[in-house]
Amino acid sequence: MHIRRGLLALAIISPASFFAPSAGAQAFCQALRGGPGSDSCTRELVLTEIRLREASARLAAVQSAPRPRQCAAFRQHVRVMRASACIFSRCTTGHHGRENVAQMNASMADWQEIIARRCR
């Protein structure tokens, strides 16, 4: 998909800024304590997995719903992914951590494009 290639190019040009969460997510991240391996991160990573599964279930549930309901689910999905990227950036390290954040960022960009095209 062309968006992912564009984001990958950004990562190559400026990896630090690409893997950093958005300004809103940074404020949320800064309120959280602990780093990789901490009890806080362990708990947040488990909760993040649950939230991502719930968000995916919400998307599946609105496949044939009216457009406004779909758009609300799309926006909620992006919010969950933004928070997840924050948790991944704070609580994981190395290539695996950067890869998780990059995948979240690419997926958020895809969903933002869908929202821009379908939701008003």
Secondary structure, DSSP 8 states (H G I E B T S, - for coil): -HHHHHHHHHHHH-HHHHHS--HHHHHHHHHS---TTSHHHHHHHHHHHHHHHHHHHHHHHTTTS-HHHHHHHHHHHHHHHHHHHHHHHHH--HHHHHHHHHHHHHHHHHHHHHHHHH--
